[in-house]
Amino acid sequence: MEPSLSPIRLLIGHTDWVDEVAFSKNGNKFKIISTSNDRTVRIWDVATGTQEKLLKGHAGRTDGLAVSMDGRRIVSGAQDGKIIIWDADTKEIIKCLSHHTDRVICIQFSPDEQRLASASSDGTLKIWNAETWELVFDIDDHQDKVWTVAFAPNGTKFASGSYDQTVRIWNAATGKQQTQPLFHGEAVRSIVWSLDSRCLISACNDGQIYFWSAPTGAQLGSPLRAHAGEINLLAISPDGELIASASVDHTARLWSASTRKSYGRVLQHACPVCTVAFSPDGQLVATGDVQNTIFLWDISQESTITTNFVLPSFVSPASNITSYIDQLSVSSDSLLASSTPTSDELSDGTEFESETVGSRDADTSPSPSLPAQGHSHHEIPSPVRPSPPNELLDRIQVPPETIRSRGAVTSPSPSFPPQGSSHPQIATASASTPVLASPVKSFWKRFPMLNSGGNSRASVASCIARIGM
C-alpha cells in the first residue's frame, strides 16, 4: 500500500457533505470557511479546530464559496441559485443575488476584489461588480452546466469550465472569448491558473489533469493521470509550486507543478473527497469529504516520493483513516502559526467569437516554455483537441523522483495580490457576450422546464461528492 499522511486535526460539526473549504487570514490567525449540504456556512479556528461561527440563511445546500483576502466578506452560492454575501464579523447578510436559476457551484473574487464571478448549473457564467453588486457580464455561451470559473492572477482574463467538455478563456474587460474553446474528453470539473497567468490547468471526470497555454490555447504535453475516478476540485499553492487534487477515489493528492510528478504522501480518506485548499502560507492543506468532516494536513515536511507505488482503487476503504478518526482528539496542540505577472495577451489583440462546441526544489525550473504567440485578426485557428485520453488502468505506476524535502529550503511566505491593483475598467454590460450564430443548444438548455431539479438529484448525489447529475 502506498504511504499516506496522517491528518493533524479534524473539524467536525457539519451534518452533511462538506462541499467546499477555503482559508482566510486575519492577522496571524488562520480560519477555515466551509459550505455544506446541510445548508450552512461555518467558520473554524485552524489552531484549535473549533467552530467559531455558524451562518444560516440559505434554503438549499451551499456549494460555491469565495472569501475576501481580509476574511471579512464571505460569499456563498446555493442549490436554489441564490448567492449570499456575508459580513464575517457580524454574521449579517450584506446582499442576496438571485439572478441564477439553478445551483451556484463555483464563485471567485478577481485579484483586486473589484469583480466576482459565479458559475452555475443553469449553464451561465456571471460577472458582478463586487462593490455595487450589479451584473457586469451575463455569459451564456457554454452548452451545458458551467462547473468552474477562475480569474487569472494578473486580472486581465478569466476562464470557465463546463460539462460541455470545454474550457473557455475570456477577456476580463470585454467579456469576449480570447481563444478557441479548449476541448476535453469529458466534463470539466475544476480549473486553476499558474501564477504568471500563462498556463491554465484543468481537471476532468476522466481523472486526468490537463495543461494549456493561455495565450495560444495549445495543450502543453500529455495529460497527467492523477486519479482512478473523477476529480472534484483542483487547488494551487500560493507559491505556485504544488497542485492539489481531490477525487471520488477517496484521495487528495499533491503534484509538482513543474515536473508533474507525485509529491508527498497521499491524503487518504475513507470516502469520496469533495474539496481541497491550501493555507495562505502553503504549509497546510484542508480537505472535506462526504462523511461531513474537514481534514487538516501539515505538508511542510513532505517531499517527492522516492519509491514506486500503485494508486489504490477508490472502492477500497481506508481503514487506517477510519481508526484514526476514532482516536484523534479535537483538542490537539495548537498549530504554529510570486512571480510578477506578465502580459500574455495575443500580440494583435485578437478576440474570438463564440463557436459550436461539439518537489518544490528552489532550483527547479518553473513552468514549461510556451508555444509562440500570434494569430491574424481574420484567421481563427482550428479548435485544439487533446489526444484521446487513455483509459485509466486499475494499477497506475508513479515513477520515482528524488527532490529534497520542503523543509530543506526556507521560502518566504507568499504575499497576496495587492488591493486595488490597476486593471482595465470593465464597463457594465446588460447584454450577453456574442451568442452562437448557428448551433442549436443542447436539449436541456432549450427546454429548461424538463431539466431535473435539485431534489430529484439528491437521492443519487449522496453516492459521489459534488456530482450534479
C-alpha positions as CSV (number, residue, x, y, z in Angstrom):
1,M,0.0,0.0,0.0
2,E,1.3,3.5,-0.8
3,P,2.3,5.7,2.1
4,S,-0.3,8.0,3.4
5,L,0.0,11.2,5.6
6,S,-1.8,11.4,8.9
7,P,-4.1,14.4,9.4
8,I,-3.2,16.7,12.3
9,R,-6.7,17.8,13.1
10,L,-10.3,17.0,12.2
11,L,-13.0,19.7,12.1
12,I,-16.3,18.1,13.0
13,G,-19.7,19.9,13.0
14,H,-21.3,19.7,9.6
15,T,-24.3,17.3,9.4
16,D,-23.9,16.6,5.7
17,W,-21.3,16.6,3.0
18,V,-18.6,19.3,3.1
19,D,-18.9,20.8,-0.4
20,E,-16.1,23.4,-0.3
21,V,-13.4,24.8,2.0
22,A,-11.3,28.0,1.9
23,F,-8.7,29.5,4.1
24,S,-8.6,33.1,5.3
25,K,-6.1,35.0,7.3
26,N,-6.9,37.6,9.9
27,G,-3.7,39.0,11.4
28,N,-1.6,36.0,12.4
29,K,-4.7,33.7,12.7
30,F,-5.8,31.3,10.0
31,K,-9.5,30.5,9.6
32,I,-11.3,27.8,7.5
33,I,-14.6,28.6,5.9
34,S,-16.8,25.7,4.7
35,T,-20.0,25.1,2.8
36,S,-22.1,22.0,3.1
37,N,-25.2,20.1,2.0
38,D,-26.5,20.9,5.5
39,R,-27.3,24.5,4.1
40,T,-24.9,26.2,6.4
41,V,-21.6,28.2,6.1
42,R,-19.2,27.6,9.0
43,I,-16.1,29.4,10.2
44,W,-13.4,27.4,12.0
45,D,-10.3,28.3,14.0
46,V,-7.4,26.4,12.5
47,A,-5.2,26.4,15.6
48,T,-7.9,24.7,17.8
49,G,-10.1,23.1,15.3
50,T,-13.2,24.6,17.0
51,Q,-16.1,26.1,15.2
52,E,-16.4,29.8,15.7
53,K,-19.4,30.9,13.7
54,L,-22.4,29.4,12.0
55,L,-24.0,31.3,9.1
56,K,-27.6,30.3,8.3
57,G,-29.7,31.9,5.5
58,H,-29.7,29.5,2.5
59,A,-32.7,27.5,1.7
60,G,-30.7,24.7,0.0
61,R,-27.3,23.1,0.0
62,T,-24.5,25.5,-0.1
63,D,-21.8,24.9,-2.8
64,G,-19.7,27.8,-4.2
65,L,-17.5,29.7,-1.8
66,A,-15.3,32.8,-2.0
67,V,-13.6,34.7,0.8
68,S,-12.1,38.2,0.6
69,M,-8.4,38.5,1.4
70,D,-9.0,40.1,4.7
71,G,-11.6,37.4,5.6
72,R,-14.3,39.9,6.3
73,R,-16.5,39.1,3.3
74,I,-17.8,35.6,2.6
75,V,-19.7,34.8,-0.5
76,S,-21.7,31.5,-0.7
77,G,-23.8,30.0,-3.5
78,A,-26.6,27.6,-3.0
79,Q,-28.7,25.0,-4.8
80,D,-31.6,27.3,-5.4
81,G,-29.4,29.7,-7.4
82,K,-29.1,32.4,-4.8
83,I,-25.7,34.0,-3.8
84,I,-25.4,35.5,-0.3
85,I,-22.7,38.0,0.7
86,W,-22.0,37.8,4.4
87,D,-20.3,40.1,6.9
88,A,-18.0,37.5,8.6
89,D,-17.7,39.6,11.8
90,T,-21.4,40.2,12.4
91,K,-22.8,37.2,10.5
92,E,-25.2,39.6,8.9
93,I,-26.3,39.3,5.2
94,I,-24.9,42.2,3.2
95,K,-26.6,41.3,-0.1
96,C,-28.5,38.5,-1.8
97,L,-28.2,37.9,-5.5
98,S,-30.9,35.9,-7.2
99,H,-30.1,36.0,-11.0
100,H,-29.1,32.4,-11.3
101,T,-31.9,29.8,-11.8
102,D,-30.1,26.7,-10.6
103,R,-27.2,25.6,-8.4
104,V,-24.3,28.0,-8.0
105,I,-21.3,25.7,-8.0
106,C,-18.3,27.9,-8.1
107,I,-17.6,31.5,-7.0
108,Q,-14.4,33.5,-7.1
109,F,-13.2,37.1,-6.5
110,S,-11.0,38.8,-9.0
111,P,-7.4,39.5,-7.8
112,D,-8.2,43.1,-7.0
113,E,-11.6,42.1,-5.5
114,Q,-13.5,44.5,-7.7
115,R,-15.3,41.7,-9.5
116,L,-17.0,38.4,-8.5
117,A,-17.5,35.5,-10.9
118,S,-20.2,32.8,-10.4
119,A,-20.7,29.6,-12.4
120,S,-24.0,27.7,-12.3
121,S,-25.8,24.6,-13.4
122,D,-28.2,26.9,-15.3
123,G,-25.5,27.0,-18.0
124,T,-24.5,30.6,-17.4
125,L,-21.4,32.4,-16.1
126,K,-22.0,35.8,-14.5
127,I,-19.5,38.6,-13.5
128,W,-20.6,41.0,-10.8
129,N,-19.3,44.4,-9.6
130,A,-18.2,43.5,-6.1
131,E,-18.9,47.0,-4.7
132,T,-22.4,47.7,-6.1
133,W,-23.3,44.0,-6.8
134,E,-24.6,45.0,-10.2
135,L,-24.3,42.4,-13.1
136,V,-21.5,43.3,-15.4
137,F,-21.5,40.3,-17.8
138,D,-24.0,37.5,-18.3
139,I,-22.4,34.9,-20.4
140,D,-24.5,32.1,-21.9
141,D,-22.0,30.6,-24.4
142,H,-21.5,27.2,-22.8
143,Q,-23.7,24.4,-24.0
144,D,-24.1,22.7,-20.6
145,K,-23.7,23.3,-16.9
146,V,-20.8,25.7,-16.0
147,W,-19.0,23.9,-13.2
148,T,-15.9,26.1,-12.5
149,V,-14.6,29.6,-13.0
150,A,-11.2,31.2,-12.2
151,F,-9.6,34.6,-12.7
152,A,-6.1,34.8,-13.9
153,P,-3.7,36.2,-11.3
154,N,-2.9,39.2,-13.5
155,G,-6.6,40.1,-13.6
156,T,-6.8,40.5,-17.4
157,K,-8.8,37.4,-18.1
158,F,-10.8,34.6,-16.5
159,A,-11.6,31.0,-17.6
160,S,-14.6,28.8,-17.2
161,G,-15.1,25.0,-17.5
162,S,-18.2,23.2,-18.3
163,Y,-20.0,19.8,-18.7
164,D,-19.9,20.6,-22.5
165,Q,-16.3,19.4,-22.2
166,T,-14.6,22.7,-22.9
167,V,-12.7,25.4,-21.1
168,R,-13.1,28.9,-22.4
169,I,-10.9,31.9,-21.8
170,W,-12.5,35.3,-21.6
171,N,-11.2,38.9,-21.7
172,A,-12.0,40.5,-18.3
173,A,-12.5,43.9,-19.8
174,T,-14.8,43.0,-22.7
175,G,-16.3,39.6,-21.7
176,K,-15.3,38.1,-25.1
177,Q,-13.5,34.9,-25.8
178,Q,-9.8,35.1,-26.3
179,T,-9.0,31.7,-27.8
180,Q,-10.9,28.9,-29.3
181,P,-12.5,26.5,-26.7
182,L,-10.1,24.1,-25.2
183,F,-11.6,20.7,-25.8
184,H,-11.5,17.8,-23.3
185,G,-12.7,14.2,-23.5
186,E,-15.1,14.6,-20.6
187,A,-16.8,17.1,-18.4
188,V,-14.5,19.8,-16.9
189,R,-14.8,20.0,-13.1
190,S,-12.1,22.4,-12.0
191,I,-9.5,24.9,-13.3
192,V,-6.6,26.9,-11.8
193,W,-4.0,29.3,-13.2
194,S,-0.3,29.4,-12.9
195,L,1.0,32.4,-11.1
196,D,2.3,34.1,-14.2
197,S,-1.2,33.7,-15.9
198,R,0.3,31.9,-18.9
199,C,-0.7,28.3,-18.0
200,L,-4.2,27.1,-17.4
201,I,-4.6,23.8,-15.6
202,S,-7.9,21.8,-15.8
203,A,-9.3,18.6,-14.3
204,C,-12.0,16.3,-15.7
205,N,-14.3,13.4,-15.0
206,D,-11.7,11.2,-16.5
207,G,-9.4,11.6,-13.5
208,Q,-6.8,13.4,-15.6
209,I,-5.2,16.9,-15.2
210,Y,-4.6,18.9,-18.4
211,F,-2.1,21.8,-19.0
212,W,-2.8,24.6,-21.5
213,S,-1.1,27.6,-22.9
214,A,-3.4,30.6,-22.1
215,P,-2.1,32.8,-24.9
216,T,-2.5,30.3,-27.7
217,G,-4.9,27.6,-26.4
218,A,-2.4,24.9,-27.2
219,Q,-2.2,21.8,-25.0
220,L,1.1,21.5,-23.1
221,G,2.2,17.9,-23.2
222,S,0.1,14.9,-22.3
223,P,-2.5,15.0,-19.5
224,L,-1.4,13.8,-16.1
225,R,-3.1,10.6,-15.0
226,A,-3.9,11.7,-11.5
227,H,-6.7,9.7,-10.1
228,A,-8.7,6.5,-10.6
229,G,-12.0,8.5,-10.5
230,E,-13.5,11.9,-11.2
231,I,-11.6,14.9,-9.9
232,N,-13.8,17.2,-7.9
233,L,-11.5,20.1,-7.4
234,L,-8.0,21.5,-8.0
235,A,-6.1,24.0,-5.9
236,I,-2.7,25.6,-6.5
237,S,-0.3,26.5,-3.7
238,P,0.4,30.3,-3.0
239,D,3.9,30.0,-4.4
240,G,2.6,28.1,-7.5
241,E,4.8,25.1,-7.0
242,L,2.2,22.5,-6.0
243,I,-1.1,21.4,-7.4
244,A,-3.6,19.6,-5.1
245,S,-6.4,17.4,-6.5
246,A,-9.4,16.0,-4.7
247,S,-11.2,12.9,-6.1
248,V,-14.1,10.5,-5.7
249,D,-11.4,7.8,-5.5
250,H,-11.1,8.6,-1.7
251,T,-7.9,10.5,-2.0
252,A,-6.5,14.0,-2.3
253,R,-3.0,14.2,-3.9
254,L,-0.2,16.7,-4.3
255,W,1.7,17.2,-7.6
256,S,4.8,19.2,-8.5
257,A,3.6,21.9,-10.9
258,S,7.0,22.0,-12.7
259,T,7.6,18.2,-13.0
260,R,4.0,16.9,-12.8
261,K,5.2,14.2,-10.5
262,S,3.5,13.0,-7.4
263,Y,4.6,15.0,-4.3
264,G,4.5,13.7,-0.8
265,R,2.2,11.1,0.7
266,V,-1.4,10.6,-0.3
267,L,-4.1,12.3,1.7
268,Q,-6.3,9.3,2.3
269,H,-10.0,9.4,3.1
270,A,-12.5,6.6,3.7
271,C,-14.9,8.1,1.2
272,P,-15.1,10.5,-1.8
273,V,-13.2,13.8,-1.3
274,C,-15.2,16.8,-2.4
275,T,-12.8,19.7,-1.9
276,V,-9.2,20.8,-1.2
277,A,-7.5,24.1,-0.3
278,F,-4.0,25.4,0.6
279,S,-3.4,27.7,3.6
280,P,-2.1,31.2,2.8
281,D,1.5,30.2,3.8
282,G,1.3,26.9,1.8
283,Q,2.2,24.8,4.8
284,L,-1.3,23.3,5.4
285,V,-3.9,21.6,3.3
286,A,-7.6,21.3,4.1
287,T,-9.9,18.6,2.6
288,G,-13.6,17.9,3.0
289,D,-15.5,14.7,2.3
290,V,-19.0,13.2,2.1
291,Q,-18.8,12.0,5.7
292,N,-19.2,15.6,6.9
293,T,-15.6,16.0,8.0
294,I,-12.9,18.5,7.3
295,F,-9.3,17.1,7.5
296,L,-6.3,19.3,8.2
297,W,-2.9,18.2,6.9
298,D,0.6,19.5,7.6
299,I,2.6,19.2,4.3
300,S,5.5,21.3,5.4
301,Q,7.9,18.4,5.6
302,E,6.6,16.5,2.6
303,S,8.8,15.8,-0.4
304,T,8.5,13.8,-3.6
305,I,8.0,10.1,-3.1
306,T,11.2,8.3,-4.0
307,T,9.8,4.8,-4.4
308,N,7.2,3.3,-6.8
309,F,3.7,2.9,-5.5
310,V,0.4,1.9,-7.0
311,L,-2.7,4.1,-6.9
312,P,-5.3,2.2,-4.9
313,S,-8.8,1.5,-6.3
314,F,-11.2,4.1,-4.9
315,V,-13.5,1.4,-3.8
316,S,-11.0,0.2,-1.2
317,P,-11.8,1.6,2.3
318,A,-9.2,3.5,4.1
319,S,-9.2,1.6,7.4
320,N,-6.3,3.4,8.8
321,I,-8.1,6.8,8.5
322,T,-11.3,5.3,10.0
323,S,-9.5,4.2,13.1
324,Y,-7.6,7.4,13.2
325,I,-10.8,9.4,13.3
326,D,-11.9,7.4,16.4
327,Q,-8.7,8.1,18.2
328,L,-7.9,11.7,17.2
329,S,-8.7,14.3,19.9
330,V,-10.1,17.6,18.6
331,S,-8.1,19.3,21.4
332,S,-4.7,18.7,19.8
333,D,-1.9,21.1,20.4
334,S,-2.3,24.5,18.7
335,L,-0.6,24.9,15.3
336,L,2.3,27.3,14.8
337,A,1.2,30.0,13.2
338,S,5.1,35.4,-7.0
339,S,6.1,35.7,-9.5
340,T,5.5,39.0,-11.3
341,P,2.5,38.6,-13.6
342,T,3.4,39.2,-17.3
343,S,1.0,40.2,-20.0
344,D,0.2,37.3,-22.2
345,E,-2.5,38.7,-24.4
346,L,-2.4,37.8,-28.0
347,S,0.0,40.2,-29.6
348,D,-2.5,41.5,-32.1
349,G,-5.4,41.7,-29.6
350,T,-7.5,39.0,-31.4
351,E,-10.7,38.1,-29.8
352,F,-12.7,35.1,-30.9
353,E,-16.4,34.9,-31.4
354,S,-18.5,32.2,-29.9
355,E,-18.2,28.8,-31.6
356,T,-20.0,25.5,-31.7
357,V,-18.6,23.0,-29.1
358,G,-19.2,19.6,-30.2
359,S,9.1,18.9,-5.3
360,R,9.3,22.3,-4.5
361,D,13.0,22.5,-5.0
362,A,14.1,26.1,-5.4
363,D,16.3,25.1,-8.3
364,T,13.5,23.5,-10.2
365,S,12.6,25.5,-13.3
366,P,9.1,27.0,-13.0
367,S,6.9,26.1,-15.9
368,P,7.4,24.6,-19.4
369,S,8.1,27.0,-22.2
370,L,5.1,28.0,-24.1
371,P,4.4,27.9,-27.8
372,A,4.9,31.1,-29.8
373,Q,2.0,33.5,-29.9
374,G,0.5,35.3,-32.8
375,H,-2.7,34.9,-34.8
376,S,-4.1,37.0,-37.7
377,H,-7.0,39.3,-36.9
378,H,-9.0,37.5,-39.6
379,E,-7.7,33.9,-39.2
380,I,-9.1,31.7,-36.5
381,P,-7.0,28.7,-35.7
382,S,-8.6,25.2,-35.7
383,P,-10.0,24.1,-32.4
384,V,-7.4,22.5,-30.2
385,R,-8.3,18.9,-29.2
386,P,-6.1,16.8,-26.9
387,S,-5.2,13.3,-27.9
388,P,-8.0,10.9,-26.8
389,P,-7.2,10.1,-23.2
390,N,-6.2,6.5,-22.5
391,E,-8.4,4.7,-20.1
392,L,-7.2,4.7,-16.5
393,L,-5.6,1.5,-15.5
394,D,-6.5,-0.1,-12.3
395,R,-2.9,0.0,-11.3
396,I,-1.2,3.2,-12.3
397,Q,2.6,3.2,-11.7
398,V,4.0,6.5,-10.5
399,P,7.7,6.9,-11.5
400,P,10.2,7.6,-8.8
401,E,11.7,11.0,-8.3
402,T,14.2,12.5,-5.8
403,I,13.7,16.0,-4.8
404,R,14.8,17.4,-1.4
405,S,12.2,18.0,1.3
406,R,10.3,21.2,1.6
407,G,11.9,21.7,5.0
408,A,15.3,21.9,3.5
409,V,14.5,25.2,1.7
410,T,13.2,28.2,3.5
411,S,10.9,30.2,1.3
412,P,9.3,33.4,2.2
413,S,5.6,33.4,2.8
414,P,3.8,34.4,-0.4
415,S,2.2,37.8,-0.5
416,F,-1.4,38.3,-1.5
417,P,-2.1,40.3,-4.6
418,P,-2.3,44.0,-3.7
419,Q,-5.7,45.5,-3.2
420,G,-6.9,47.9,-5.8
421,S,-4.3,47.0,-8.4
422,S,-4.6,48.6,-11.7
423,H,-6.8,46.7,-14.1
424,P,-8.7,47.7,-17.2
425,Q,-12.1,49.3,-16.4
426,I,-14.9,47.0,-17.1
427,A,-18.0,48.8,-18.4
428,T,-21.3,47.5,-17.2
429,A,-23.0,45.5,-19.9
430,S,-26.6,44.4,-19.9
431,A,-26.3,42.1,-22.9
432,S,-24.7,38.8,-23.1
433,T,-21.5,38.2,-24.9
434,P,-22.0,37.2,-28.6
435,V,-24.4,34.4,-28.9
436,L,-23.8,31.3,-31.0
437,A,-24.7,32.1,-34.6
438,S,-25.9,28.8,-35.8
439,P,-25.5,25.9,-33.3
440,V,-28.6,24.5,-31.6
441,K,-28.3,24.5,-27.8
442,S,-28.3,21.2,-26.0
443,F,-31.7,19.7,-25.2
444,W,-31.7,20.6,-21.5
445,K,-30.9,24.3,-22.2
446,R,-33.6,24.6,-24.8
447,F,-36.2,23.0,-22.6
448,P,-35.2,24.1,-19.0
449,M,-38.5,23.0,-17.6
450,L,-37.6,19.4,-18.3
451,N,-34.3,19.7,-16.5
452,S,-34.3,17.7,-13.3
453,G,-34.3,19.8,-10.2
454,G,-32.0,19.6,-7.2
455,N,-34.4,17.4,-5.2
456,S,-34.5,14.7,-7.8
457,R,-30.8,14.7,-7.9
458,A,-30.4,14.4,-4.1
459,S,-31.1,10.7,-3.9
460,V,-28.2,9.8,-6.2
461,A,-26.0,12.7,-5.2
462,S,-25.2,11.0,-1.8
463,C,-23.1,8.4,-3.6
464,I,-20.5,10.7,-5.0
465,A,-19.4,14.2,-3.9
466,R,-20.2,17.2,-6.0
467,I,-21.7,15.2,-8.8
468,G,-24.5,17.3,-10.2
469,M,-26.4,14.7,-12.1
